[in-house]
Structures are given as structure tokens and as C-alpha cells.
Amino acid sequence: MLHHMIAPLVVGAIAGGVAGDRKRRRPIVRSIVKGGIAAKRKMRATAVTVVAETRKLVEEARAELDQAGTELPI
């Protein structure tokens, strides 16, 4: 008779363990997701800054080359 109760007990224990672990894992997973979002935003901001600086350097170089008497360094 006891062997008929083993399966429901095991399933109940697993379900209870998953539910209990979920409460502990949720804040950890949430902080990981928040960290990923923050990192993505920071990378985008850095990329925008790098592109802006590169465009500025290109414009400065073109301006120098367009000046009369400036030769291309070889």
C-alpha cells in the first residue's frame, strides 16, 4: 500500500522544491536580466560616442587636406 503513495509524494516533493526554488531564483535571475539591459544600454551609448568621435576626426582630416598647400603624408 505504501508503494502506491511513493509516486505522488515524489511528484509533490519535486513540485514543492521547484516552487520554493523559484522564490529564491527569481531575484537572482531578475538582477541578471537588469544587468544585461544596463550593459546593452551602456554599449549603445559607447557606440554612439565612438561614431561621433570618428566622424569628427574624419571631418578634421578632410578639412586639413582641403587647405591649400597641404600635401598627403607618404
C-alpha positions as CSV (number, residue, x, y, z in Angstrom):
1,M,0.0,0.0,0.0
2,L,2.8,2.4,0.7
3,H,4.4,1.8,-2.7
4,H,1.2,3.4,-4.3
5,M,1.9,6.6,-2.3
6,I,5.6,7.0,-3.3
7,A,4.9,8.5,-6.8
8,P,2.6,11.2,-5.6
9,L,5.0,12.0,-2.7
10,V,7.9,12.3,-5.1
11,V,5.9,14.5,-7.5
12,G,4.7,16.6,-4.6
13,A,8.2,17.0,-3.3
14,I,9.6,18.0,-6.7
15,A,6.7,20.5,-7.2
16,G,7.3,21.9,-3.8
17,G,11.1,22.1,-4.4
18,V,10.6,23.9,-7.7
19,A,8.1,26.4,-6.2
20,G,10.5,27.0,-3.3
21,D,13.5,27.5,-5.5
22,R,11.6,29.8,-7.8
23,K,11.2,32.3,-4.9
24,R,14.9,32.2,-4.3
25,R,15.9,32.2,-8.0
26,R,13.6,35.0,-9.2
27,P,15.6,37.9,-7.6
28,I,18.8,36.4,-8.9
29,V,17.5,36.0,-12.5
30,R,15.9,39.4,-12.3
31,S,19.2,41.1,-11.3
32,I,21.0,39.2,-14.2
33,V,18.4,40.5,-16.7
34,K,18.6,44.0,-15.3
35,G,22.4,43.8,-15.6
36,G,22.2,42.7,-19.2
37,I,19.8,45.5,-20.1
38,A,22.1,48.1,-18.4
39,A,25.2,46.6,-20.2
40,K,23.3,46.8,-23.5
41,R,22.4,50.5,-22.9
42,K,26.0,51.3,-21.9
43,M,27.4,49.6,-25.1
44,R,24.9,51.5,-27.3
45,A,25.9,54.8,-25.6
46,T,29.6,54.0,-26.1
47,A,29.0,53.1,-29.7
48,V,27.2,56.4,-30.3
49,T,30.2,58.2,-28.7
50,V,32.7,56.3,-30.8
51,V,30.9,57.0,-34.0
52,A,30.6,60.7,-33.2
53,E,34.3,61.0,-32.4
54,T,35.2,59.1,-35.6
55,R,33.1,61.4,-37.7
56,K,34.7,64.4,-36.0
57,L,38.2,63.1,-36.8
58,V,37.2,62.4,-40.4
59,E,35.9,65.9,-40.8
60,E,39.1,67.4,-39.3
61,A,41.3,65.3,-41.6
62,R,39.3,66.3,-44.7
63,A,39.5,70.0,-43.6
64,E,43.3,69.7,-43.3
65,L,43.6,68.0,-46.7
66,D,41.3,70.6,-48.3
67,Q,43.5,73.5,-47.2
68,A,45.7,74.9,-49.9
69,G,49.3,73.7,-49.9
70,T,48.7,70.7,-47.7
71,E,50.3,67.5,-49.1
72,L,49.3,64.0,-48.3
73,P,52.0,62.5,-46.0
74,I,53.6,59.4,-47.5
